[in-house]
C-alpha cells in the first residue's frame, strides 16, 4: 500500500545509520564505526530536527501561528536552511541574519526558500563567537526591533533543540543498533544534538562513552593552512580550548554527559572526508568529517576492539563544494596520522 505525505515536515527523522565496513578494513580499525547520515532529512541536515521541534512545540504552547508570527534567527547556515524550508512549508514569514563564513551553497538555499535576509550591522556580527552568548542576543534584539509578533527561535539556548534529539535522534541510534552502541561521537554546534543524544543514550546504558569533537586550537587560531582557502574550521564550534576556556558555550550544551573531549586537526578532517568518499561512496561536510576523524581515532584504540562507535554526521559535502572540500591535498593530509 502506498503512502501519501502531506508536508515535507512529515519526512524529518528516521535517517539511516550505516556501518563503514570497507573503511574499517582499509584502515585496519579495531573498533566498528557506524555513521548516522543526517543529510537524509528533507532540508539536508540534522538541523531539520530542531527547527521542526522548535516550531511545532511553540505552536502547541500557543506561542506562534502562521497568520501572525514572524520567525527570527541569526545563523551560520544549516539552521537557517531548515527554518527557511519549514517556515515556507507551514506558511510563516522568516527573517534571518547570516553569520560570517557561510558557504555559498547554504546562503543560496536560504534565498531559494525566500527567507527575508536581514542586513545586520557589521559591528554586531564581527567577532560574535569570541564575544559569546550576549553578542548573539544583541543581534537577535536588533533583528526583532520594529517587528511586530517576532518570535526568536533562539537555537543556542532553546530546550526544544535538545528535546528534538532526546525524543528522536537518540532513540533512533539506540533502536537501530539494537542497543549495542558502545561509544558516541558528536560535535558541539548549538549544543542540542550532543546533549539530547547523550542524555538519552546514558539513560539506557551509563557505560556508553561520549566523546565530543573539538577543532584543534592551532587550526582555529591560525586558520591559514597550506592548500586551504579561507581556513578550515570556520563555523565549527568549540567549548574548550587547550586551557579549558569556553569562548563560545551554547546555552543548550551540558557536559554532564560528556566523558571526553578530543581535538581534531583540519588535516585529519579532510583525510576522513576523502577516505569516506573513497571507500564508502559517502561525501560529508566539514563538521561530519571532524567527528568521523575522532571516531576513526577511537576505533584505532586497543581498548575499543570490537566495540561499536556511533558518529553523528550532520550534513553532506555538496553544501561546501565552493570551498573545494572535495579536493584531496596530499601535502596536508599526510599529517593526519591515519
C-alpha positions in Angstrom: 0.0 0.0 0.0 1.3 3.4 -0.9 1.6 6.4 1.4 0.8 9.9 0.5 2.6 12.5 2.6 1.0 15.9 3.2 4.1 18.0 4.0 7.9 17.7 4.0 7.7 18.2 7.8 6.5 14.6 7.9 9.8 13.4 6.5 12.0 14.6 9.3 14.0 11.9 11.2 14.4 8.1 10.9 17.7 8.7 9.0 19.8 5.6 8.2 22.8 4.6 10.3 25.4 2.8 8.2 28.4 0.7 9.3 31.5 1.7 7.3 32.9 -1.9 6.7 35.2 -1.1 3.8 36.7 1.9 5.7 37.2 -0.4 8.7 39.1 -2.9 6.5 41.2 -0.2 4.7 42.4 1.4 8.0 42.7 -1.9 9.9 40.4 -0.5 12.6 40.0 -2.4 15.8 36.5 -0.9 16.5 33.5 -0.7 14.3 32.2 2.7 13.0 28.5 3.4 12.2 27.6 6.8 10.8 24.2 8.5 11.4 23.6 10.1 7.9 21.6 13.2 8.8 21.6 14.6 5.3 18.7 12.2 4.6 16.5 14.7 6.4 14.3 16.7 3.8 16.2 20.0 4.1 19.5 18.2 4.2 20.9 18.3 7.8 20.4 17.4 11.4 19.2 20.9 12.0 15.9 19.9 10.4 15.0 18.1 13.6 15.5 21.0 15.9 13.9 23.5 13.5 10.8 21.5 13.3 10.7 20.8 17.0 11.1 24.5 17.9 8.3 25.5 15.6 5.8 22.7 16.5 6.5 22.9 20.2 5.9 26.6 20.2 2.7 26.0 18.2 1.4 23.5 20.8 2.1 26.0 23.6 0.1 28.6 21.7 3.0 31.0 21.3 3.1 31.2 17.5 0.9 30.8 14.4 1.5 31.3 10.7 -1.1 34.1 10.4 0.6 36.4 12.9 4.2 35.3 13.7 7.5 36.1 12.1 10.2 33.7 13.0 13.6 35.2 13.6 17.1 33.7 13.8 20.8 34.5 13.4 22.7 31.5 12.0 25.7 30.2 10.2 23.8 28.2 7.7 22.1 24.8 8.2 19.7 26.0 10.9 18.7 28.8 8.5 18.1 26.4 5.7 16.0 24.2 7.9 14.0 27.0 9.3 13.5 28.6 5.9 12.2 25.4 4.5 9.8 24.6 7.2 8.6 28.2 7.6 7.7 28.0 3.9 6.0 24.6 4.3 3.9 26.0 7.2 3.3 29.5 5.9 5.4 31.6 8.3 7.5 34.7 7.5 11.1 34.1 8.4 13.7 36.7 8.9 17.3 35.6 9.1 20.6 37.3 9.8 23.6 35.4 8.3 26.8 34.9 10.2 30.2 35.2 8.7 31.7 32.2 7.0 28.5 30.7 5.5 29.2 28.7 2.4 27.8 30.0 -0.9 25.6 26.9 -1.3 23.8 27.3 2.1 23.3 31.1 1.5 21.7 30.4 -1.9 19.5 27.7 -0.4 18.2 30.2 2.2 17.5 32.6 -0.7 15.7 29.8 -2.6 13.2 29.3 0.2 12.5 33.1 0.0 13.5 33.8 3.6 14.0 37.5 4.3 17.7 38.1 4.8 18.3 41.0 7.2 21.2 43.3 6.9 22.8 43.3 10.4 25.4 46.0 11.2 29.0 44.7 10.7 30.0 45.8 14.2 27.3 43.4 15.6 28.4 40.4 13.6 32.2 40.7 13.7 33.7 38.6 16.4 30.4 37.2 17.6 31.8 33.8 18.6 34.6 35.4 20.6 32.1 37.7 22.4 29.9 34.8 23.4 26.1 34.4 24.0 25.5 38.1 24.8 26.6 39.0 21.3 24.1 36.7 19.8 21.4 38.2 22.0 22.3 41.7 20.7 22.0 40.6 17.1 18.6 38.9 17.7 17.3 42.0 19.6 18.4 44.2 16.7 16.5 41.9 14.2 13.4 41.9 16.3 13.3 45.6 16.7 10.2 47.2 15.0 9.0 43.7 14.0 5.5 43.0 15.5 4.9 39.5 16.7 8.6 38.4 16.2 9.5 35.0 17.6 13.2 34.4 18.1 13.8 30.7 17.6 17.0 31.0 19.9 18.8 27.9 18.5 21.7 28.2 21.0 19.6 28.2 24.2 16.3 26.7 23.4 15.4 23.5 25.2 13.2 22.4 22.3 16.5 22.0 20.4 17.7 19.5 23.0 14.3 17.8 23.1 14.3 17.1 19.4 17.4 14.9 19.8 16.4 13.4 23.1 13.0 12.4 21.8 14.1 11.2 18.3 17.8 11.0 17.3 19.0 9.3 20.5 16.2 6.6 20.4 16.9 6.0 16.7 20.6 5.3 17.3 19.7 3.1 20.2 17.0 1.1 18.4 18.8 0.8 15.1 21.9 -0.6 16.8 19.8 -2.9 19.0 21.2 -1.1 22.0 24.8 -2.3 21.1 26.4 1.2 20.8 29.5 1.5 23.0 30.8 4.9 22.0 29.0 8.0 20.7 30.9 10.8 18.9 29.4 14.2 18.1 30.3 17.8 17.8 29.3 20.9 19.7 27.3 23.0 17.2 24.4 24.6 19.0 24.7 22.0 21.8 21.3 20.4 21.2 22.2 17.2 19.3 25.1 16.3 21.6 23.2 17.0 24.8 19.9 15.3 23.7 21.5 12.2 22.2 24.0 11.7 25.0 21.3 12.2 27.7 19.1 9.5 26.1 21.9 7.0 25.5 23.3 7.4 29.0 19.9 6.7 30.4 19.8 3.5 28.5 23.3 2.4 29.4 25.5 4.6 31.6 28.6 2.8 30.4 28.3 4.3 26.9 31.3 6.6 26.3 30.5 10.1 24.9 33.3 11.8 23.0 33.0 15.4 21.9 34.8 16.6 18.8 36.6 19.9 19.1 38.7 21.8 16.4 42.4 21.9 17.2 43.2 25.3 18.8 46.1 25.8 16.4 43.9 25.5 13.3 41.3 27.9 14.8 43.9 30.5 15.9 46.0 30.2 12.7 43.3 29.3 10.1 45.5 30.0 7.0 46.6 26.4 6.2 48.5 25.2 3.2 46.2 24.5 0.4 43.0 25.5 2.3 41.2 28.6 1.1 39.7 30.8 3.9 41.0 28.4 6.6 39.2 25.3 7.7 37.3 25.4 10.9 35.0 28.5 10.4 31.6 27.6 11.6 32.6 24.6 13.7 32.1 25.5 17.3 34.2 24.5 20.3 33.6 24.8 24.0 37.1 24.2 25.4 40.5 25.3 24.1 43.7 23.8 25.4 43.4 25.9 28.5 39.9 24.9 29.3 38.5 28.3 28.3 34.9 28.4 26.9 34.9 31.0 24.2 31.5 30.0 22.9 29.5 27.6 25.0 25.9 27.4 23.7 23.2 27.6 26.4 22.0 24.1 25.3 25.3 22.5 25.9 25.7 20.4 29.1 28.9 18.5 29.8 27.2 16.3 32.4 27.0 13.5 29.9 30.5 14.0 28.3 33.3 11.6 29.1 36.0 13.0 26.8 36.9 16.0 24.6 39.1 15.2 21.7 40.8 17.8 19.4 40.9 17.2 15.7 43.0 19.0 13.1 41.7 20.2 9.8 44.2 17.8 8.1 42.5 14.9 9.9 39.1 16.3 9.0 39.9 16.4 5.3 41.5 12.9 5.4 38.4 11.5 7.0 36.1 13.1 4.4 38.1 11.8 1.5 38.5 8.3 2.9 34.8 8.0 3.5 34.1 9.1 -0.1 36.7 6.8 -1.5 35.7 3.6 0.4 32.0 4.1 1.2 30.8 6.4 -1.6 29.6 8.9 1.0 30.6 12.6 0.8 30.1 14.6 4.0 30.7 18.1 5.2 33.4 19.5 7.4 31.7 19.1 10.8 30.9 15.5 9.8 34.5 14.9 8.7 35.8 16.2 12.0 33.6 13.9 14.1 34.4 11.0 11.7 38.1 11.6 12.2 37.6 11.4 16.0 35.6 8.2 15.5 38.5 6.7 13.5 41.0 7.6 16.2 38.7 5.9 18.7 38.4 2.9 16.5 42.2 2.6 16.3 42.5 2.1 20.1 43.1 -1.3 21.5 40.5 -0.6 24.3 37.8 -0.3 21.6 38.4 -3.6 19.9 35.1 -4.9 18.5 33.2 -2.0 20.1 30.5 -0.1 18.1 31.2 3.6 17.7 28.2 5.6 16.5 29.1 9.0 15.0 26.6 11.8 14.1 27.3 13.1 10.6 25.3 16.4 10.3 25.3 17.1 6.6 26.8 16.2 3.2 29.7 17.8 1.3 27.6 19.2 -1.5 27.0 22.3 0.6 30.7 23.1 0.6 31.9 22.4 -3.0 32.5 26.2 -3.4 35.2 25.7 -0.7 36.8 22.9 -2.6 36.1 20.4 0.3 36.3 17.6 -2.3 39.9 18.5 -3.3 42.5 16.0 -2.0 45.6 17.8 -0.7 48.2 15.1 -0.1 50.7 17.5 1.4 48.2 18.4 4.1 46.5 15.1 4.7 49.7 13.2 5.2 49.8 15.0 8.5 46.6 13.2 9.6 48.2 10.1 11.1 45.7 7.6 9.8 
